[in-house]
């Protein structure tokens, strides 16, 4: 019976999510056509897209939970015994169940409050979008309970429930002491509870959620309904609709042959030289990052094309993964990166300005990686056949439709044809057309899995943003924002000391929290301080994103490093010792970008 229900949930969530991705692409693209070509804007497009977006990412969060694809840190728990891992899995499921249940109950009253609020154009009640979140939360609660009880023993269940109840009772008993501690109690909830949950493998989003619930319940008189309200506000920004649009674009690039056309042309140019394919790898990651905006999609598009040939030419597998990870970290600031869009949404910095500011710092870092490759391969013998001029010309002609796509996307935003939210739909339609007509490489059987994968990744990202927004609100209400501002503005060295501490902070947070949660939490707190100290916000954003990228792809905690190892099918031990020179170059590039504002701001309009 339960297995049939599981299959029904899978079919329902995946089918609806895939359909919603298609609908979002269609209505946004139609909105662009009507506004730009017919000069007749469809004023209802943005409202409908925003409502469907929340349903889309909510269903995606359910799929991600079913698949075990929510962002979490498994480095520590992966090194302990099987029994401890089983206990950690049960504990994680219980935390997810508590958070989802804690959101559903106050969410119902919040939905009732939103019922009276109508959208300006379509007059749709605000409760419609909340209904999608509530539906998803109920499904996630069911999934968590299934995981808690599935194939468990009563001893494991008793241990997990017993520890959770004991912690709850201890916090209840300490309520009088929290008043005396002042802001020091933040260490217990937002360092202690969050840290322990993340270390034992609880998904980052739910680690934030349980800590926020505990803090509000045990130290304040604020109703818990505020959490669902802050979560809804954090996820409702229309700019975040770009996340699923760029994810689906990135996945389509590999399927339609666009990425391969780029890589083949670059390989024909320099692939025969010493370290030639390493230069191709760096260049391909730079170009493709300007299209897909998703590091996982970038790596998945490049790795199958280049890595087998690099292995055949004698490159060490660990070296290949190190280069792939470093190239991904380098390209975090290349527009239209999802991180740039999310930073613009949560901090108020112009997304177009971030697009302008991110290209040159990434190019500087790419140059540094290329110089390192030159010195590391100078003793190698050239391998591979030199492509003739006719072959290079032919591959260039073939790759032209692929090479112009980054410029099409960039021009569409800067010329005002589309917004940063809509521009990915132009890329999606373009890549589908090129794949079918030019490259004749479009596997219709892969389309539904791509749409489901888009919803899954988007749901995992947006749930983190939603619960991180609630956690950031709690920190602000506690006075942490003012405390942090006083501490950071009082650092020796003024803005230079602040920038140095920020670099270290974001590298560490990027490694532990995968970057995006760190930016959602600390961006609204640190960016006003940077502005107060006279640091250009675009430069500060680029430095923070660059630092997070280095942390994300650096072992031993950086999840991106292990993701790269999986994509490259290489043991992390083989790559561990080889990645440090590349990360060292990126750190030097980061310091230069932080020291010279012009690199980030010189091309701002």
Secondary structure, 3 states (H helix, E strand, C coil): CHHHHHHHHHHHHHHHHHHHHHHHHHHHHHHHHHHHCCCCCCCCHHHHHHHHHHHHHHHHHHHHHHHCCCCCCCCCHHHCCHHHHHHHHHHHHHHHHHHHHHHHHHHHHHHHHHCCCECCCCCCECHHHHHHHHHHHHHHHHHHHHHHHCCCCHHHHHHHHHHHHHHHHHHHHCHHHHHHHHHHHHHHHHHHHHHHHHHCCCCHHHHHHHHHHHHHHHHCCCCCHHHHHHHHHHHCCHHHHHHHHHHHHHHHHHHHCHHHHHHHHHHHHHCCCCCHHHHHHHHHHHHHHHHHCCHHHHHHHHHHHHHHHHHHCCCCHHHHHHHHHHHHHHHHHCCCCHHHHHHHHHHCCCHHHHHHHHHHHHHHHHHHHHHHHHHHCCCCCCCCCCCCHHHHHHHHHHHHHHHCHHHHHHHHHHCCCCCCCCHHHHHHHHHHHHHHHHCCCCCHHHHHHHHHHHHHHHHHHHHHHHHHHHHHHHHHHCCHHHHHHHHHHCCCCHHHHHHHHHHHHHHHHHHHHCCHHHHHHHHHHHHHHHHHCCCCHHHHHHHHHHHHHHHHCCCCCCHHHHHHHHHHCCCHHHHHCCCHHHHHHHHHHHHHHHHCCHHHHCCCC
